[in-house]
Amino acid sequence: MTRALVLRAPGINCDRETAHACRLVGFETDLLHINQLLQAPERLLDYAFLVIPGGFSYGDDLGAGTLLAKNLTIHLGPQLHQFIDEGRLVLGICNGFQVLVRAGLLPGHVANAAVASLTDNMSAQFESRWVTLGVEISMCIFTQWIKRPIELPVAHGEGQFVLADVAMLAHRCRWCIHPHREVMLSIPLIPMAQPVISRACAMHGEMSLA
């Protein structure tokens, strides 16, 4: 059976339901605390699927997802890049979205520089509510089979996705970033950036955040 790793860290609070979802679709799933992984980084390569769940890792000190992202890049950098280069699956959900962006893993690096980040919501307030998302056609392995809008909750203060160069939006097919039509949110105002981006994939579709 294919193995999945659901990463735990202080402040992560959606790990159990994430692990349950992985098991429902057939993964042999382990919940592993970041400290256990730091003690034996090579354990990461025992898995075919890495999931970073939602929550408020390390209390979102220094910015949402920042400290967990630093832990991953500083202490697990070689293993993490090998994991990705071998085409294994990576999914970041909510705070996991923020972690992967802060780590510079999504939507990717250009000349070893991070090209995206997250900042305060445009509404200047914490947003906690249900939203409706429309899914565009893409190579993303996690969404390519979804043919209808999906509903899910959001709860974040730093949901505005920003790019170092807005011209990169013109290359959204390359990055599998879906602006404008991807998100059809209910009132109040959309808490993220304009144009709206709710999901980004790595170039080949194996790594995604939502």
Secondary structure, DSSP 8 states (H G I E B T S, - for coil): --EEEEEE-TTB--HHHHHHHHHHTT-EEEEEEHHHHHH-GGGGGG-SEEEE--B-GGGGTTSTTHHHHHHHHHHSHHHHHHHHHTT-EEEE-THHHHHHHHTT-SS-EETTEE-EEEE--TTSS-EEEEEEE-----S-TTTTT--S-EEEEEEES--EEEESSGGGGGGHHHHT---TTSEE--SS---S-SS----EE-TTSSEEE-
